[in-house]
Amino acid sequence: MAELKALIFDVDGTLAETERDGHRPAFNQAFVDAGLDWHWSTERYGELLEVSGGKERIRAFIESKPDFVLPEGFADLTEFVRSLHATKTKYYTQYAIEGRIPLRPGVERLLSEAREKGVRLAIATTTTPANVQALLASTLGTESLDWFEVIAAGDMVPHKKPAPDVFEYAISHLNLPAENCLAFEDTNNGLLSATQTGLKTIVTVNDYTHTQDFSKAALVISDLGEPDEPFKVVFGEVGDAQYLDIALARKICEA
């Protein structure tokens, strides 16, 4: 029987509604700063989320525009994409510092309980380390950066989700087998990334991802829930549980 020893969290859409409240507005502001007439609507951004990684998302969008002309002053497309993404990251971190990106229901409660009960914490995300640090500091305090033994983020691995690299990095640095860890995700790409490493995965859906295929998940719920704000179960067995706590996490890991 596998014993639960660590929780590994995705960030965007899992810890917080970062895509809706942070990334999309930051991309659009970066476009304004660059003098571009681009604007990613909620619907268009949902389509672009099929591509993991901000720089990769910009490049995919550009490749869909046959009339795109590289602006003057840039040596190539890669340099332009990096510049645009850097501006977007500046705005995202600003929004986080301003408290515009709250944590999702149950996140702070579960993290606190895990720490109290000796369950280790890690992060596996495609976003940049700066984005992770800004979100954690603004929502949980700067000391929360030390809660996570591993923060696998951004370009620290060769391939982004749905490739398994970032989760492989996390469990390697935790020095634990996958069977002793439980992953938390919100997208099909993230779920594929986690399950390819043998991680049982809990999915908390959101407006962008609720229609995706999560058949490989151990549990699919609306969010982690709170004692006075129960989650909704989309798929899986939770018994009488009304919210995700360490006891339920252990049952899922050991099943």
C-alpha positions in Angstrom: 0.0 0.0 0.0 1.4 3.4 -1.1 1.8 5.9 1.7 1.2 9.6 0.9 4.4 11.6 1.5 4.1 14.6 -0.8 1.6 16.8 -2.7 2.8 18.3 -6.0 0.8 21.2 -7.3 0.4 22.9 -10.7 0.0 26.7 -10.3 -2.0 28.3 -13.1 -5.7 27.4 -12.7 -4.9 25.0 -9.9 -3.6 27.1 -7.0 -5.3 30.2 -8.3 -7.4 31.5 -11.2 -4.2 32.9 -12.7 -5.2 32.5 -16.4 -8.4 34.5 -16.0 -7.3 37.1 -13.5 -3.6 37.4 -14.3 -2.1 36.0 -17.5 -4.8 37.0 -20.1 -5.0 40.6 -18.9 -1.2 40.8 -18.7 -0.8 39.4 -22.3 -3.3 42.0 -23.5 -1.5 44.9 -21.8 1.9 43.7 -23.2 0.3 43.8 -26.7 -0.8 47.4 -26.0 2.7 48.4 -24.9 4.2 46.9 -28.0 1.8 48.8 -30.3 0.0 45.7 -31.5 -3.7 45.6 -32.3 -4.0 42.1 -30.8 -6.5 41.3 -28.0 -7.1 37.8 -26.7 -10.7 37.4 -25.8 -11.8 34.9 -23.1 -12.8 32.5 -25.9 -9.6 32.9 -27.9 -7.5 32.6 -24.8 -9.3 29.3 -23.9 -8.2 28.0 -27.3 -4.6 29.1 -26.9 -4.4 27.3 -23.5 -4.2 24.1 -25.5 -0.5 25.2 -25.9 1.5 25.0 -22.7 3.8 27.8 -21.9 3.5 31.6 -22.4 6.2 32.0 -25.0 5.0 29.0 -26.8 1.4 30.5 -26.8 2.6 33.7 -28.3 4.5 31.9 -31.0 1.5 29.7 -31.8 -0.7 32.8 -32.1 1.8 34.5 -34.5 2.0 31.4 -36.6 -1.8 31.6 -37.1 -1.4 35.1 -38.5 -0.1 34.8 -42.1 0.2 38.6 -42.4 2.5 39.0 -39.4 5.6 41.1 -40.0 8.4 41.1 -37.5 8.7 44.6 -35.9 11.8 46.6 -36.5 14.6 46.2 -34.0 14.4 42.5 -33.4 16.8 40.0 -34.9 14.3 37.2 -35.2 11.0 35.9 -34.0 12.5 34.2 -30.9 13.9 37.6 -29.7 10.6 39.3 -30.3 8.6 36.6 -28.4 11.0 36.7 -25.4 10.7 40.5 -25.3 6.9 40.4 -25.4 6.7 37.6 -22.8 9.0 39.6 -20.5 6.7 42.6 -20.6 3.7 40.3 -19.9 5.5 38.8 -16.9 6.1 42.3 -15.6 2.4 43.0 -15.6 1.5 39.6 -14.2 3.8 40.0 -11.2 2.4 43.5 -10.7 -1.2 42.1 -10.7 -0.2 39.5 -8.1 1.5 42.0 -5.9 -1.6 44.1 -6.0 -3.7 41.1 -4.7 -5.7 40.8 -7.9 -5.1 37.0 -8.2 -6.7 35.2 -5.2 -6.1 31.5 -4.3 -8.8 29.0 -5.2 -11.1 27.7 -2.5 -9.4 25.2 -0.1 -5.9 25.8 -1.3 -4.5 27.6 1.7 -6.3 25.2 4.1 -4.9 22.1 2.4 -1.4 23.5 2.3 -1.5 24.4 6.0 -2.8 21.0 7.0 -0.2 19.3 4.9 2.6 21.2 6.7 1.0 20.4 10.1 0.9 16.7 9.3 4.3 16.3 7.7 3.2 15.9 4.1 5.9 17.5 1.9 5.0 20.1 -0.8 6.3 20.7 -4.3 5.3 22.7 -7.4 5.4 21.5 -11.0 4.4 24.2 -13.5 5.1 25.6 -16.9 4.9 29.2 -15.7 8.1 31.2 -14.8 9.7 31.2 -11.4 9.0 34.9 -11.1 5.3 34.3 -11.5 5.2 31.6 -8.9 7.1 33.7 -6.4 4.9 36.7 -6.9 1.7 34.6 -6.5 2.9 32.8 -3.4 4.2 36.0 -1.7 1.1 38.0 -2.4 -1.4 35.3 -1.2 0.5 33.4 1.5 3.4 35.7 2.5 7.0 35.6 1.5 7.7 32.8 4.0 5.5 30.5 1.9 8.3 30.2 -0.7 10.0 27.9 1.9 7.0 25.7 2.3 7.8 24.0 -1.0 10.9 21.8 -1.1 10.9 21.8 -4.9 9.6 24.5 -7.3 9.9 23.1 -10.8 9.0 25.9 -13.1 9.3 27.5 -16.5 12.2 26.5 -18.7 13.9 24.4 -16.0 13.2 21.2 -18.1 13.6 20.6 -21.8 9.9 19.9 -22.6 6.7 21.5 -21.2 3.4 19.7 -20.4 2.0 17.4 -21.7 5.5 16.0 -21.6 6.3 14.5 -18.2 9.6 16.4 -17.7 8.5 18.8 -15.0 6.8 16.2 -12.8 9.8 13.9 -13.3 12.0 16.8 -12.1 9.8 17.3 -9.0 9.7 13.7 -7.8 13.4 13.3 -8.6 14.3 16.2 -6.4 11.9 15.1 -3.7 13.7 11.7 -3.9 10.4 9.9 -3.7 8.7 7.3 -5.9 5.6 8.5 -7.8 3.4 6.1 -5.8 4.1 8.2 -2.6 3.0 11.5 -4.2 -0.3 13.0 -5.3 -0.5 15.6 -8.1 -3.0 18.4 -8.5 -3.8 19.8 -11.9 -6.5 21.6 -13.8 -5.9 20.8 -17.5 -5.7 17.7 -19.7 -2.2 18.6 -20.7 -1.2 18.7 -17.0 -3.0 15.5 -16.3 -1.2 13.7 -19.1 2.1 15.1 -17.8 1.5 13.8 -14.3 0.1 10.4 -15.2 3.0 9.7 -17.5 5.2 9.7 -14.5 2.9 7.3 -12.6 1.4 10.0 -10.4 -2.2 9.7 -9.2 -3.8 13.0 -10.0 -6.6 15.1 -8.7 -8.1 17.6 -11.1 -9.9 20.8 -10.0 -11.7 22.1 -13.1 -12.3 25.7 -14.0 -14.2 27.7 -16.7 -11.4 27.1 -19.3 -11.0 23.4 -18.7 -14.3 21.8 -17.5 -15.0 20.2 -20.9 -11.6 18.5 -21.3 -11.0 14.8 -21.0 -10.0 13.9 -17.5 -10.7 10.1 -17.6 -7.2 9.3 -16.4 -7.7 11.3 -13.2 -8.1 9.7 -9.8 -10.7 12.4 -8.9 -12.2 15.4 -10.6 -13.8 18.1 -8.5 -14.9 21.7 -8.9 -12.3 22.9 -6.4 -10.7 21.7 -3.1 -13.7 23.0 -1.2 -14.1 24.4 2.3 -16.0 23.1 5.4 -18.7 25.7 4.7 -18.3 25.6 0.9 -18.3 22.0 -0.3 -16.8 20.9 -3.5 -18.8 19.4 -6.4 -17.7 15.9 -7.5 -17.4 15.5 -11.3 -15.8 12.1 -11.3 -14.5 9.7 -8.6 -15.4 8.5 -5.1 -15.1 10.7 -2.0 -17.4 8.9 0.5 -19.0 11.5 2.8 -16.2 14.0 2.3 -17.3 17.6 1.6 -13.8 19.0 0.9 -10.3 17.7 0.1 -8.3 17.2 3.2 -5.2 15.1 4.0 -7.4 12.2 5.1 -9.1 12.0 1.7 -5.8 12.6 -0.1 -4.3 9.6 1.7 -7.3 7.4 0.7 -6.9 8.4 -3.0 -3.1 7.8 -2.8 -3.5 4.4 -1.1 -6.4 3.2 -3.3 
